[in-house]
Amino acid sequence: MRKDEIVKNICDQLVEDELITDYRYDHFREDEAVPLPFAVYRRVAPQNFAADNKVYYPGNNVDLEVYASDPDEMVEIMESISARLDEAELFYKIAADTAYINSEDMYESLYEL
């Protein structure tokens, strides 16, 4: 299963567990704004692994952005995401650990897979 499919499944579980209200691929349209917390995921430019002048392993990179109104709420969401990524045996890096976005009055965390 591709990383983006795994991330989509994780987002489905987060909605089912009522940890996030909704999620989308890449972005929400302005007319479909949802209350916090929510998530957005997207495929990003692949970082292919090369060997012997050819692609040995094609990259399949995904970013998962999570937005919440409260840092404590974010901790609970991040713990759930991290546990599910560990269970799926996916390597990830938390690139933005609960950064506050002043202009939007919300917190963001970014996972790079």
C-alpha positions as CSV (number, residue, x, y, z in Angstrom):
1,M,0.0,0.0,0.0
2,R,1.3,3.5,-0.9
3,K,2.1,6.0,1.9
4,D,-0.7,8.4,0.8
5,E,-3.2,5.5,1.1
6,I,-2.0,4.7,4.6
7,V,-2.2,8.3,5.6
8,K,-5.7,8.6,4.2
9,N,-6.7,5.5,6.2
10,I,-5.1,7.0,9.4
11,C,-7.1,10.2,8.8
12,D,-10.3,8.2,8.4
13,Q,-9.5,6.6,11.8
14,L,-8.9,10.0,13.4
15,V,-12.3,11.2,12.1
16,E,-13.9,8.0,13.4
17,D,-12.3,8.5,16.8
18,E,-13.4,12.1,16.8
19,L,-9.9,13.4,17.1
20,I,-10.3,15.6,14.0
21,T,-13.4,16.9,12.4
22,D,-12.4,16.2,8.8
23,Y,-9.5,16.0,6.3
24,R,-8.8,16.7,2.6
25,Y,-6.1,16.0,0.1
26,D,-4.1,19.2,-0.4
27,H,-6.6,21.8,0.9
28,F,-10.2,22.7,1.8
29,R,-12.0,24.9,-0.5
30,E,-13.2,28.2,1.0
31,D,-16.8,27.1,0.8
32,E,-16.2,23.9,2.7
33,A,-14.4,25.2,5.8
34,V,-14.7,23.0,8.8
35,P,-14.1,23.6,12.5
36,L,-10.8,22.7,14.1
37,P,-9.1,20.3,14.5
38,F,-8.6,19.1,10.9
39,A,-5.9,17.6,8.7
40,V,-4.6,18.0,5.2
41,Y,-2.3,15.6,3.4
42,R,-0.5,15.7,0.0
43,R,2.0,13.8,-2.0
44,V,5.2,15.7,-2.4
45,A,8.1,15.6,-4.9
46,P,9.7,12.1,-4.6
47,Q,13.2,11.7,-3.3
48,N,14.2,8.7,-5.4
49,F,17.0,6.5,-4.2
50,A,19.5,5.9,-7.0
51,A,21.9,3.0,-7.5
52,D,24.0,2.1,-10.6
53,N,22.7,5.1,-12.5
54,K,19.0,4.2,-12.2
55,V,16.2,4.6,-9.8
56,Y,16.6,1.8,-7.3
57,Y,13.7,2.7,-5.1
58,P,11.1,5.3,-6.1
59,G,10.2,7.9,-3.5
60,N,6.6,8.1,-2.4
61,N,6.7,11.1,0.0
62,V,3.7,12.5,1.8
63,D,3.2,15.5,4.1
64,L,0.5,15.4,6.8
65,E,-0.5,18.8,8.3
66,V,-2.7,18.9,11.4
67,Y,-4.4,22.0,12.7
68,A,-5.9,22.5,16.1
69,S,-7.1,25.3,18.4
70,D,-5.3,24.1,21.5
71,P,-1.8,22.7,22.1
72,D,-3.1,20.1,24.5
73,E,-5.6,18.9,21.9
74,M,-2.7,18.8,19.4
75,V,-0.7,16.5,21.7
76,E,-3.5,13.9,21.8
77,I,-3.8,14.0,18.0
78,M,-0.1,13.7,17.5
79,E,0.2,10.8,19.9
80,S,-2.5,9.0,17.9
81,I,-0.9,9.7,14.6
82,S,2.6,8.7,15.7
83,A,1.3,5.4,17.2
84,R,-0.6,4.6,13.9
85,L,2.5,5.5,11.8
86,D,4.6,3.3,14.0
87,E,2.1,0.5,13.7
88,A,2.2,0.9,9.9
89,E,6.1,0.8,10.1
90,L,6.4,4.1,8.3
91,F,9.4,6.3,9.0
92,Y,8.3,9.9,9.7
93,K,9.7,13.2,10.8
94,I,7.8,15.8,12.7
95,A,9.0,18.9,10.9
96,A,6.8,21.5,12.7
97,D,6.0,20.5,16.2
98,T,2.9,22.5,17.3
99,A,3.8,25.9,15.8
100,Y,1.4,28.7,16.5
101,I,0.0,30.5,13.4
102,N,-0.9,34.0,14.8
103,S,-2.8,35.2,11.7
104,E,-5.1,32.2,11.9
105,D,-5.2,31.8,15.7
106,M,-4.4,28.0,15.5
107,Y,-1.7,25.5,15.9
108,E,-0.1,23.4,13.2
109,S,2.0,20.2,13.2
110,L,3.7,18.8,10.1
111,Y,4.6,15.2,9.5
112,E,6.9,14.3,6.7
113,L,6.8,10.7,5.5
